[in-house]
């Protein structure tokens, strides 16, 4: 890898050659050297020559290793038959899986070839829960035993994700018809014509927009409570207004460690942190520690927390159709069927996840996956004592030394399919669905020439791809170009149905990347920003962050759960010698603040050109931040030209003093009955994935 990458970059001076070194996907007419057929019957890909048959992916991988050690030369193709290939554990690839020449190709038959980390749930039978009829089945031990508290977080029935039982601390609107309120910086509503002291908590406050909703707390089925914290901040929790509340009493009768409190928007407008309950006693609810302390710290204040907005996985809540509850005490799954579903139909197609990781690559080169669906992965971070207290884009607080805590007391979000320290790896024409991780696919730890093209992503707990690290001391933060995440290609993908659990995850999260091409993707239904690129807010200067392109993407219906983000959001200083470009993108229906194109603290050396924004009346068309004071914390040395916007708030440039330049002659506000000119319509028509689900040659 060092030799290949150093041919492209030289020391810190960095000379970049043109992109386009092709990782060719195997021709569909090639023979299969190995075939893997799952136990259930199904048609296998046709083969012209004799192949070696295997019953599992792991035995096929081991056979391929043996062939490589024996001196195999050229491409080696493994065909995956139709059906569900259930993994007994992560399918892990290491340096011994790198071919001496040629490639190893793992070829499926499209969505009919599923690589699953799940366990089928059978034996459903009629039962009652809280006096209401439901279906019940024993929780598979392989799934219930895979997490720190035995909690099953996801259930999929008939190819649809069931909703985990939850109840909201129903927001009560202001006294008049307006949904807005005026809030102080502490998150309390200021008495005014819009809000009254009867509604003391402000949810979703954005200071300069005066946006928020005042809540009284204690919605139906939700115990009213006030926060408390020990002086040292170690113990954090709540006291019920009514210690004899029957709901609280019922919660205390069961194991409380499965009960999960969440605070979407309340702690910060762009995160959805989660803590479990350690204990309930005498009307006191104590959060898991150190999760409660992390949460207090994340508020930026001392003292008690606001009440949670949502409680998940608590016992004795009624199940609405299509929702489920896992009793860790009895080891039973309860499910309220949808109309037309029966015990038999649910037993025929119900799955829970037993694996966090489906496929992992570490220090491997020249592998290709094509035509495979990756499904049924979970993530247990929220069920640990640390919980899930995110800072942004699912980067989260953690106890140093615990698994996944890779940056001191912060951990980067993980994924179901992980590619680390790799080169010349291609994922093409694949699909990712039913994923419980914060991201479906991750690329990092100094990877080069990795491509993700023509894939589809849906039913995701978080976002679709995380590429690059945000570690300020390693990878992109290193002065050694060979350690950078470089020449990453994420193109022609379609992502929807995102942020089911982790609303603060971006659709695409790019850390410190060099010469990445993020183009022609169609991205929708992200809880936070459609694309988030960079880190550091101007406090660090990573050498390996620059020369990136974000282009020809169609982004719509993002910011569905969070506030203070955008269609394309960028923060952090880049390598000034290698500026980046954002061009020919179309963002529409970004209905929440701040901005459609958002250049946050430290965002520097970007050219925004030939972009369109429409139908996003709440968000600024674009926003360049002036930062809180010093130049380093402001956007700087950026430019924008050839920009069209319609139905958006007017743009804001707060960093003109730091060489943020607008070409007003080519920035156009379209006001009906005016219509978009042909040049802007051409950008709209050219944005988005050109195709998805079809294996193609990959220029990485």
C-alpha positions in Angstrom: 0.0 0.0 0.0 2.8 2.4 0.8 4.5 2.0 -2.6 1.2 2.4 -4.5 0.0 5.5 -2.6 3.4 7.2 -2.5 3.3 7.1 -6.2 0.4 9.5 -6.0 1.5 11.7 -3.1 5.0 12.8 -2.1 5.7 13.7 1.5 3.8 16.7 2.9 4.1 18.6 -0.3 1.6 16.2 -1.8 1.4 16.0 -5.6 -2.0 14.6 -6.7 -2.4 12.7 -10.0 -5.7 12.4 -11.7 -8.3 10.0 -10.3 -9.4 7.0 -12.3 -7.2 4.1 -11.4 -9.8 1.5 -12.1 -10.8 -1.4 -9.9 -12.6 -3.5 -12.4 -15.5 -5.5 -11.3 -15.4 -9.1 -12.5 -17.2 -9.8 -15.8 -20.5 -11.5 -15.2 -19.6 -14.3 -17.6 -16.6 -15.4 -15.5 -16.8 -18.9 -14.0 -17.2 -19.5 -10.3 -14.2 -21.1 -8.7 -16.1 -21.5 -5.4 -19.7 -21.6 -4.7 -21.5 -21.0 -1.4 -25.1 -22.2 -1.1 -27.1 -21.6 2.1 -29.0 -24.6 3.6 -32.4 -23.5 2.2 -33.0 -24.4 -1.4 -32.5 -21.8 -4.1 -31.0 -21.3 -7.5 -27.3 -20.8 -7.7 -25.4 -18.7 -10.3 -24.7 -20.6 -13.5 -21.1 -21.9 -13.8 -19.2 -23.0 -16.9 -16.6 -24.9 -15.0 -16.3 -27.2 -12.1 -16.4 -25.3 -8.8 -15.8 -26.2 -5.1 -19.0 -26.1 -3.1 -19.2 -24.8 0.5 -22.0 -24.5 3.0 -20.8 -21.3 4.6 -19.0 -18.1 3.8 -16.4 -18.9 6.5 -15.4 -22.2 4.9 -15.3 -20.5 1.5 -13.0 -17.8 2.9 -10.7 -20.4 4.4 -10.6 -22.3 1.1 -9.7 -19.1 -0.7 -6.9 -18.5 1.8 -5.6 -22.0 1.1 -5.6 -21.4 -2.6 -3.8 -18.1 -2.2 -1.1 -19.7 -0.1 -0.7 -22.5 -2.7 0.2 -19.9 -5.3 -3.2 -19.1 -7.1 -2.7 -16.6 -9.9 -5.3 -14.3 -11.3 -8.9 -13.6 -10.3 -10.6 -15.9 -7.9 -14.4 -15.8 -8.0 -16.7 -17.0 -5.1 -20.4 -17.2 -6.1 -23.0 -16.8 -3.4 -26.2 -18.7 -4.2 -29.6 -17.2 -3.6 -31.0 -17.4 -0.1 -29.9 -16.2 3.3 -26.3 -16.8 4.3 -26.5 -16.6 8.1 -23.2 -15.7 9.8 -22.3 -17.4 13.0 -19.9 -14.5 13.7 -18.3 -11.7 11.8 -16.7 -12.7 8.5 -13.2 -11.3 9.0 -10.6 -10.7 6.4 -6.9 -10.0 7.2 -3.7 -9.6 5.2 -3.5 -13.3 4.4 -6.6 -12.8 2.3 -4.8 -10.5 -0.1 -4.1 -12.2 -3.5 -0.6 -11.9 -4.9 -2.1 -10.8 -8.2 -5.6 -10.5 -9.5 -8.6 -10.1 -7.2 -10.9 -12.1 -5.0 -14.5 -11.5 -6.1 -17.5 -12.3 -3.9 -20.5 -12.3 -6.3 -24.1 -12.6 -5.4 -27.3 -12.7 -7.3 -28.6 -9.3 -6.1 -31.2 -8.8 -3.3 -31.9 -12.6 -3.4 -28.5 -13.2 -1.9 -28.5 -12.0 1.7 -25.6 -12.0 4.1 -27.3 -11.9 7.5 -26.1 -11.4 11.1 -29.6 -12.3 12.2 -31.4 -15.2 13.8 -34.9 -16.3 12.7 -37.6 -16.0 15.4 -40.1 -18.9 15.2 -42.8 -20.3 17.4 -45.0 -17.3 17.6 -48.3 -17.9 19.4 -51.2 -15.8 20.6 -50.7 -14.2 24.0 -51.7 -11.2 26.0 -49.7 -8.2 27.2 -51.2 -5.6 29.4 -54.6 -7.3 28.8 -54.3 -6.8 25.0 -53.9 -9.6 22.5 -50.4 -9.9 21.0 -48.1 -12.6 19.6 -45.2 -14.0 21.7 -42.2 -16.1 21.0 -39.0 -17.1 22.9 -36.2 -14.7 22.3 -33.3 -16.5 20.6 -30.5 -16.9 23.0 -27.9 -16.0 20.3 -29.4 -12.6 20.0 -30.4 -12.0 23.6 -27.0 -13.0 24.8 -25.0 -10.8 22.4 -25.4 -7.5 24.3 -24.3 -6.2 27.7 -27.8 -6.4 29.1 -29.3 -9.0 26.9 -31.5 -6.5 25.2 -32.8 -7.1 21.7 -33.0 -3.7 20.0 -34.5 -4.6 16.6 -37.1 -7.0 15.3 -37.9 -7.3 11.6 -41.2 -9.0 10.6 -42.0 -9.7 6.9 -39.2 -7.6 5.8 -40.3 -4.6 7.8 -38.7 -3.2 11.0 -41.1 -3.4 14.0 -41.1 -0.3 16.2 -39.6 -0.8 19.6 -42.2 0.1 22.2 -41.9 3.7 23.2 -43.9 6.6 24.8 -43.3 10.3 24.3 -43.3 13.0 26.9 -45.9 14.6 24.7 -45.0 18.2 24.0 -47.8 20.6 24.9 -47.9 23.5 22.5 -47.8 27.2 23.4 -51.0 28.9 24.5 -51.7 30.3 21.1 -51.7 28.7 17.6 -48.0 29.4 17.0 -45.6 26.5 17.4 -42.7 28.9 18.3 -41.6 30.1 21.6 -38.9 32.4 23.0 -36.3 30.5 25.1 -33.4 31.5 27.2 -29.9 29.9 26.7 -30.6 27.6 29.6 -33.4 25.9 27.6 -36.3 27.5 29.6 -39.2 29.2 28.0 -39.2 33.0 28.6 -42.7 34.2 29.7 -44.1 36.1 26.8 -47.1 36.3 24.5 -45.9 33.0 23.0 -45.1 31.0 26.1 -46.3 31.0 29.7 -44.5 29.7 32.9 -46.9 26.7 32.8 -44.7 25.3 30.0 -41.2 25.4 31.6 -39.1 23.4 29.1 -38.1 24.5 25.7 -37.4 21.8 23.1 -35.5 22.4 19.9 -34.3 25.9 20.6 -32.1 27.6 18.0 -31.0 31.0 19.4 -31.0 33.2 16.3 -34.2 31.6 14.9 -36.2 31.7 18.1 -37.5 28.3 17.2 -38.8 25.9 19.9 -41.7 24.2 21.5 -42.6 24.6 25.2 -43.5 21.5 27.1 -45.1 20.9 30.4 -43.9 17.3 30.7 -45.8 14.3 32.0 -47.6 13.4 28.9 -50.1 10.5 28.8 -48.5 7.3 30.2 -45.3 9.3 31.1 -44.5 10.0 34.7 -43.9 13.7 35.4 -40.4 14.1 36.9 -37.7 16.6 37.8 -34.0 16.1 37.4 -31.3 15.8 40.1 -27.5 15.3 40.1 -25.0 14.6 42.9 -22.5 17.4 43.5 -19.7 15.4 41.8 -21.9 14.7 38.8 -21.4 10.9 39.1 -25.0 10.1 40.0 -27.7 11.6 37.8 -31.4 11.0 37.7 -34.9 12.1 38.3 -37.5 12.3 41.0 -41.1 11.5 40.1 -43.6 14.2 41.0 -45.8 11.4 42.2 -43.6 8.7 43.8 -46.6 6.4 43.9 -47.2 6.8 40.1 -48.5 3.3 39.0 -46.4 3.5 35.9 -43.2 3.9 37.9 -44.2 1.1 40.2 -44.7 -1.2 37.2 -41.3 -0.2 35.8 -39.7 -1.0 39.1 -41.1 -4.5 39.1 -39.0 -5.5 36.2 -35.3 -5.3 35.3 -34.8 -1.6 34.7 -31.5 -1.9 32.7 -33.5 -2.3 29.4 -35.4 0.9 29.9 -33.9 3.7 27.7 -34.4 7.4 28.0 -33.7 9.6 25.0 -33.4 13.4 24.5 -33.7 14.2 20.8 -32.9 17.9 20.2 -33.2 18.8 24.0 -29.5 18.5 25.0 -28.2 19.9 21.7 -30.2 20.6 18.6 -28.3 18.1 16.5 -28.0 15.0 18.8 -30.3 12.3 20.2 -28.5 10.9 23.2 -29.6 7.8 25.1 -29.1 6.5 28.6 -30.5 3.4 30.3 -32.0 3.3 33.8 -29.7 1.8 36.5 -32.4 1.6 39.2 -35.8 2.9 40.4 -36.4 3.2 44.1 -38.8 5.4 46.2 -39.7 7.6 43.2 -36.0 8.1 42.3 -34.9 7.1 38.9 -31.1 6.8 38.6 -29.5 6.7 35.2 -26.7 4.4 34.3 -23.3 5.8 35.2 -21.2 7.3 33.7 -23.9 7.9 31.0 -25.8 10.4 33.2 -22.5 12.3 33.9 -21.6 12.4 30.2 -25.1 13.8 29.5 -24.8 16.6 32.0 -21.4 17.5 30.6 -22.9 17.5 27.1 -25.4 20.2 28.1 -22.5 22.5 28.9 -23.9 23.2 32.3 -23.9 21.8 35.8 -26.9 20.5 37.7 -30.0 18.5 36.8 -31.0 17.3 33.3 -34.3 18.1 31.6 -36.8 15.2 31.6 -36.4 12.7 28.7 -38.5 13.3 25.6 -39.0 9.6 24.9 -38.9 6.4 27.0 -38.2 3.2 25.0 -38.4 -0.5 25.9 -40.2 0.0 29.2 -42.6 -2.7 30.4 -46.4 -2.3 30.6 -46.8 0.1 27.8 -49.5 -1.0 25.3 -48.2 -2.2 21.9 -49.5 -0.5 18.9 -49.8 -2.6 15.7 -46.3 -3.3 14.3 -44.5 -2.7 17.5 -42.6 -5.0 19.9 -41.3 -5.4 23.4 -38.6 -7.7 24.7 -38.9 -8.8 28.2 -35.4 -9.5 29.4 -36.8 -11.0 32.6 -38.9 -13.7 31.0 -36.9 -14.0 27.8 -40.0 -13.4 25.6 -40.5 -11.2 22.6 -44.0 -9.7 22.3 -45.3 -8.4 19.0 -48.5 -6.7 18.0 -49.3 -7.9 14.5 -50.4 -5.7 11.7 -53.7 -6.3 10.0 -53.5 -9.6 8.1 -50.5 -10.9 10.0 -50.9 -14.2 11.8 -48.8 -16.3 14.1 -47.9 -18.5 11.1 -46.9 -15.6 8.8 -44.8 -14.0 11.5 -43.1 -17.3 12.3 -42.2 -17.6 8.6 -40.3 -14.4 8.4 -39.2 -12.7 11.7 -35.6 -11.9 12.4 -33.5 -10.3 15.2 -29.8 -9.4 14.9 -27.2 -11.4 16.7 -24.1 -9.7 15.2 -22.8 -6.2 15.4 -20.3 -6.7 12.5 -21.2 -8.6 9.4 -18.0 -8.3 7.3 -14.7 -6.7 8.4 -11.5 -6.0 6.4 -8.2 -5.1 8.0 -5.1 -4.6 5.9 -6.5 -6.3 2.8 -6.1 -5.4 -0.9 -7.9 -6.3 -4.1 -11.3 -7.6 -3.0 -14.6 -7.0 -4.7 -18.2 -7.6 -3.5 -21.0 -7.3 -5.9 -24.7 -8.1 -6.0 -25.1 -9.0 -2.3 -27.5 -7.7 0.3 -26.1 -7.1 3.8 -28.8 -7.3 6.6 -29.5 -7.8 10.3 -26.8 -6.0 12.3 -27.2 -4.4 15.7 -25.2 -2.1 18.0 -25.3 -2.3 21.8 -23.5 0.9 22.7 -26.6 2.5 24.2 -27.1 -0.4 26.5 -23.6 -0.1 28.1 -23.0 1.9 31.2 -21.5 4.7 28.9 -24.8 4.8 27.0 -24.8 6.8 23.8 -24.1 10.5 24.4 -23.2 11.9 21.0 -21.4 15.1 20.2 -22.2 15.1 16.5 -22.7 12.7 13.6 -22.8 9.8 16.2 -19.3 10.5 17.6 -19.9 9.8 21.2 -18.5 10.0 24.8 -17.0 6.9 26.3 -14.8 5.6 29.1 -11.1 5.5 28.0 -10.0 2.0 27.3 -13.4 0.5 26.6 -14.1 -1.1 23.2 -14.6 1.4 20.4 -13.2 4.3 22.5 -10.5 5.2 20.0 -9.9 8.9 20.8 -9.3 9.1 24.5 -12.7 9.7 25.9 -14.5 9.8 22.5 -15.4 7.0 20.2 -16.1 7.1 16.5 -19.3 5.5 15.2 -19.0 2.0 13.9 -20.7 0.1 11.0 -22.0 -3.3 10.0 -19.4 -3.6 7.2 -16.0 -2.3 8.1 -13.0 -1.6 5.9 -9.8 -0.5 7.6 -6.2 -0.1 6.4 -7.2 -1.4 3.0 -6.6 -0.6 -0.6 -8.3 -1.4 -3.9 -11.5 -2.7 -2.3 -14.8 -2.3 -4.2 -18.4 -2.6 -3.0 -20.6 -2.4 -6.0 -24.2 -3.2 -6.9 -24.9 -4.3 -3.3 -27.7 -3.4 -0.9 -27.7 -2.6 2.8 -31.0 -2.9 4.7 -32.2 -3.7 8.2 -29.0 -2.3 9.8 -29.0 -1.4 13.5 -25.5 0.2 13.5 -25.0 4.0 13.4 -23.7 3.5 9.8 -24.1 0.7 7.3 -20.6 0.9 5.9 -17.3 2.4 7.2 -14.0 3.1 5.5 -11.0 4.3 7.4 -7.7 3.8 9.2 -5.6 4.8 6.3 -7.5 3.2 3.4 -6.8 4.0 -0.2 -8.7 3.5 -3.4 -11.8 2.1 -1.8 -15.0 2.5 -3.8 -18.7 2.2 -3.0 -20.8 2.5 -6.1 -24.3 1.7 -7.4 -25.5 0.5 -4.0 -28.8 1.0 -2.2 -29.3 1.7 1.5 -32.6 1.6 3.4 -34.0 0.9 6.8 -31.0 2.1 8.7 -30.7 3.0 12.3 -28.3 5.8 11.4 -26.6 6.9 8.2 -25.4 5.0 5.1 -21.6 5.5 4.9 -18.9 6.8 7.2 -15.5 7.4 5.5 -12.4 8.7 7.1 -11.5 9.3 10.8 -11.9 12.4 12.9 -8.9 11.5 15.1 -6.7 14.7 15.2 -3.5 12.7 15.8 -3.8 9.8 13.4 -4.8 9.0 9.9 -5.8 12.3 8.3 -4.2 14.1 11.2 -0.9 12.5 10.5 1.9 14.2 8.5 2.5 10.9 6.7 0.4 10.8 3.5 0.5 7.0 3.5 -1.7 7.0 6.6 -4.4 9.2 5.1 -7.8 8.0 4.0 -7.4 8.9 0.3 -9.0 8.3 -3.1 -12.3 7.1 -1.6 -15.1 6.9 -4.2 -18.7 7.0 -3.0 -20.8 7.4 -6.2 -24.2 6.5 -7.7 -25.7 5.2 -4.5 -29.3 5.7 -3.2 -30.0 6.0 0.5 -33.4 6.4 2.2 -35.2 5.3 5.3 -32.4 6.5 7.6 -32.0 7.5 11.2 -34.6 5.1 12.7 -32.7 5.1 16.0 -29.8 7.5 15.8 -31.3 10.8 14.6 -28.0 12.6 15.0 -26.2 10.5 12.4 -25.6 12.1 9.0 -26.5 10.3 5.8 -22.9 10.4 4.7 -20.3 11.2 7.3 -16.9 12.1 6.0 -14.1 12.7 8.4 -10.6 13.7 7.3 -10.5 12.6 3.7 -8.0 13.4 0.9 -9.0 13.3 -2.8 -12.4 11.7 -2.1 -15.1 11.7 -4.8 -18.6 11.9 -3.3 -20.8 12.3 -6.3 -24.0 11.3 -8.0 -25.7 10.0 -4.9 -29.5 10.3 -4.1 -29.9 10.8 -0.4 -33.1 11.3 1.5 -34.7 10.8 4.9 -31.6 11.5 7.0 -32.3 12.5 10.6 -29.4 15.0 10.5 -27.5 16.5 7.6 -27.6 14.7 4.2 -23.8 15.0 3.9 -21.4 16.0 6.8 -17.8 16.5 5.9 -14.9 17.4 8.2 -14.3 17.9 11.9 -12.5 20.1 14.4 -14.3 23.4 14.0 -11.1 25.2 13.2 -9.2 24.0 16.3 -6.9 21.6 14.4 -5.3 21.5 10.9 -5.2 18.0 9.6 -2.8 17.7 6.7 -4.8 14.8 5.2 -8.0 16.7 4.7 -8.4 18.3 1.3 -8.8 18.0 -2.5 -12.3 16.5 -2.0 -15.2 16.8 -4.4 -18.9 16.7 -3.5 -20.8 16.9 -6.7 -24.0 16.0 -8.7 -25.8 14.8 -5.5 -29.6 15.0 -5.1 -30.5 15.6 -1.4 -34.0 15.9 -0.2 -36.1 15.4 3.0 -33.1 15.5 5.3 -32.9 17.1 8.8 -36.0 15.0 9.6 -35.2 14.7 13.3 -32.6 17.2 14.2 -32.1 21.0 14.0 -28.9 22.9 13.2 -27.5 21.1 10.1 -28.1 21.1 6.4 -28.3 19.3 3.1 -24.5 19.6 2.8 -22.7 20.5 6.1 -18.9 21.2 6.3 -16.8 22.1 9.3 -13.1 22.1 10.2 -10.0 23.4 8.5 -8.7 21.8 5.4 -5.2 21.6 3.9 -5.0 25.0 2.3 -2.7 23.8 -0.4 -5.4 21.4 -1.6 -8.8 23.2 -1.8 -12.1 21.3 -2.2 -15.1 21.8 -4.5 -18.9 21.5 -4.0 -20.6 21.7 -7.3 -23.7 20.7 -9.3 -25.7 19.6 -6.2 -29.4 20.0 -5.7 -30.9 20.2 -2.2 -34.6 20.4 -1.8 -37.1 20.1 1.1 -34.6 20.7 3.9 -37.3 22.0 6.3 -35.2 22.7 9.4 -32.6 25.2 10.3 -29.8 26.2 9.8 -28.8 26.1 6.2 -29.2 24.2 3.0 -25.4 24.6 2.3 -23.8 25.1 5.6 -20.1 26.1 6.1 -19.6 25.9 9.8 -16.6 26.8 12.1 -13.2 26.4 10.4 -14.7 25.5 7.0 -12.0 26.7 4.7 -10.8 26.6 1.1 -14.0 25.5 -0.5 -15.5 26.6 -3.8 -19.2 26.3 -4.0 -20.3 26.6 -7.6 -23.2 25.5 -9.8 -25.5 24.5 -7.0 -29.3 24.7 -6.5 -31.5 25.0 -3.4 -35.3 24.8 -3.4 -38.3 24.4 -1.1 -36.5 24.9 2.2 -38.2 28.0 3.6 -37.0 27.5 7.2 -33.3 27.1 6.2 -30.9 29.7 4.8 -30.0 29.0 1.2 -26.4 29.0 2.4 -24.6 30.1 5.6 -20.9 30.9 6.2 -20.3 31.2 9.9 -18.3 34.0 11.4 -17.5 31.9 14.4 -17.4 32.9 18.0 -14.4 35.2 17.7 -11.0 34.2 16.5 -10.4 33.8 12.7 -9.4 30.1 13.1 -12.9 29.3 14.4 -14.7 31.0 11.5 -15.3 29.9 8.0 -12.5 31.4 5.8 -11.1 31.5 2.3 -14.3 30.2 0.7 -16.2 31.3 -2.3 -19.7 30.8 -3.8 -20.9 31.5 -7.3 -23.5 30.4 -9.9 -26.1 29.6 -7.2 -29.9 29.5 -7.6 -32.4 29.3 -4.8 -36.2 29.3 -4.6 -38.4 29.0 -1.5 -35.4 29.3 0.9 -34.5 31.9 3.5 -32.0 34.4 2.1 -28.3 33.4 2.4 -26.0 34.7 5.0 -22.2 35.3 4.7 -20.8 36.1 8.2 -17.1 35.6 7.3 -16.5 38.3 4.6 -13.7 39.7 6.8 -12.0 36.3 6.4 -12.1 36.2 2.6 -15.4 34.4 2.2 -16.4 35.7 -1.2 -19.8 35.8 -2.9 -20.2 36.5 -6.6 -23.5 38.4 -6.4 -23.7 38.7 -10.1 -24.2 34.9 -10.4 -26.3 34.3 -7.3 -30.0 34.3 -8.2 -33.1 34.4 -6.0 -36.0 33.0 -7.9 -39.4 34.5 -6.9 -42.6 33.1 -8.4 -43.9 33.6 -11.0 -40.3 33.5 -12.0 -39.2 30.0 -12.9 -35.8 28.3 -12.6 -33.7 29.0 -15.7 -32.5 26.3 -18.0 -29.0 26.2 -16.4 -30.5 25.5 -13.0 -32.9 22.9 -14.3 -30.0 21.1 -16.0 -28.3 20.9 -12.6 -31.4 19.5 -11.0 -31.8 16.9 -13.8 -28.2 15.9 -13.6 -28.1 15.4 -9.9 -28.5 12.1 -8.2 -27.6 8.5 -8.8 -27.4 7.5 -12.4 -28.2 3.9 -11.5 -28.1 1.7 -8.4 -28.0 -2.0 -7.7 -26.0 -2.9 -10.8 -22.3 -3.9 -10.5 -20.1 -1.6 -12.6 -16.4 -0.8 -13.1 -15.2 1.3 -10.3 -12.9 4.3 -10.8 -11.3 4.9 -7.4 
